[in-house]
Amino acid sequence: MPRNPITARALAVHTLRQIEQRRGFSNRILAEQFERHPDLERRERGLTTTLVYGVLRHRGRLDALIDAAAARPKALSARAREIARVAVFELRELQHPPHAAIPQALGLATALDPSGGLARPLHAILAAIDREGAALDARLAAGKPLDVLANRWSIPRWLAGRWLATLGPDVALARARALAEPPAVELRVDLSRTTADAVAAALREADPKAVVEQLPDQPQALRVRGGGELVRHPLHERGLFSVQALGAQRAALALAPCPEEHVLDACAGMGTKSLQLAELMRRRGRLVAADASEHRLGEHAALRRRGELDVDGFSFTTVVADLTAPEPQPGVDDGPYDAVLLDAPCTGLGNLARHPELRATVQFDDIAACADLQRRLLDRCRARVRPGGRLVYAVCSLEPEEGPRLVRAACDAGAFALEHEETWTPEAHHTDGFYLARLRPT
Ligand SMILES: C[S@@+](CC[C@H](N)C(=O)[O-])C[C@H]1O[C@@H](n2cnc3c(N)ncnc32)[C@H](O)[C@@H]1O
């Protein structure tokens, strides 16, 4: 007999457990699960994605609601709590009717424990939240600012305290609200080979329900909602667009590499910005993409093909190197560069909407640890820029120690002159948090 296909709710619970146990990136673990269930229909994949990201974004609030409704909240096993979180998210955030959300959750609980020992307390919790959820949510939204940020908006308490101190309650609350929203997919169009109009038209044709927005002051950018899995689109396969957040798109633009220049993409990772640098260089000159992770650089073979980077007059090399090392790194230190992009490793705290699992994994001490690594990378990368050349320092975090404070300290120490600075915030720009600075070594 054919096995029953897995349901979206069951797969969401399993994926959430995996993300928590492996402390992994949500997008990678979800993609891995979809690969294991290739027969899952598009609609079910969509619901699984909504449930996984929604529960991660609202976890603090869902737990506060469950704790308020449960007779013995500590008695819930980790899996039972995950089933409850999914159902409460459906009831409170998606406004799914109880007759859809509750029996599904009870079915999962009964499959785990056929005696009903799990389903009975779960039923009591969900019935209470169905009856009183609006009042419970109103209570979470009405306390002291620190409690509201932590309980209603699911910001880790230590981070909520920092935001209140540095941003004040209004901005902290606006940021937390913005980070609770599912973000649109942002795309960068390769303007050296096509136009934003042409890509927008192709996306609308592929999915007439997709909402594709062009941004007047960012001609390379598109913002898409509901367009399905865009990385499967043929134009993505040809490298004519890349998935990249708006602020991140600005880093290479701020560096403004020219054709024939010698450019270093320090911390190139999987190469999204390397491809953009090549586009801006019109595929002429020399581009070195370096990173400590051989695994991440492994993506560059596909990038080379998608981006048509193997052309006469353009040298694109990929180098595994620790860019903090004091000794010269072969393949990287073969001459000073006209321009260096340092897209530094960071806490990722600007990305809490797109990577909501970071709410649970990033800790206070990580900020100082990242800032220390960033300082060493900035110092070594400065030595790689030719006199008169330029460096763009960028991070997807809005914590001052990783961005403006670090850059100011380097400028105050006489290492650089600050030429340009940009900060992209979720509350003001409806995108991921991003900071960048263009610096001239002095
Ligand atoms: C923010 S990610 C880069 C993302 C990439 N630029 C992109 O656009 O896809 C930071 C990168 O820094 C790399 N990294 C961390 N420590 C490093 C070091 N000491 N030397 C070189 N690269 C390092 C990580 O492997 C990671 O790929």
The ligand as a Gaussian input file, in Angstrom:
#p B3LYP/6-31G(d) Opt

LIG

0 1
 C       28.520000      37.770000       5.526000
 S       29.262000      36.337000       4.953000
 C       29.695000      36.773000       3.322000
 C       28.554000      36.742000       2.351000
 C       28.973000      36.964000       0.924000
 N       29.779000      38.139000       0.728000
 C       27.781000      37.044000      -0.014000
 O       27.423000      38.103000      -0.518000
 O       27.170000      35.992000      -0.241000
 C       30.816000      36.357000       5.791000
 C       31.826000      35.365000       5.280000
 O       33.046000      35.549000       6.016000
 C       33.754000      34.335000       5.978000
 N       34.850000      34.414000       6.978000
 C       34.751000      34.314000       8.315000
 N       35.969000      34.453000       8.887000
 C       36.854000      34.645000       7.880000
 C       38.269000      34.834000       7.830000
 N       39.019000      34.858000       8.928000
 N       38.845000      34.971000       6.620000
 C       38.103000      34.931000       5.488000
 N       36.764000      34.759000       5.477000
 C       36.143000      34.616000       6.661000
 C       32.677000      33.311000       6.240000
 O       33.080000      32.042000       5.782000
 C       31.497000      33.887000       5.455000
 O       31.404000      33.304000       4.179000

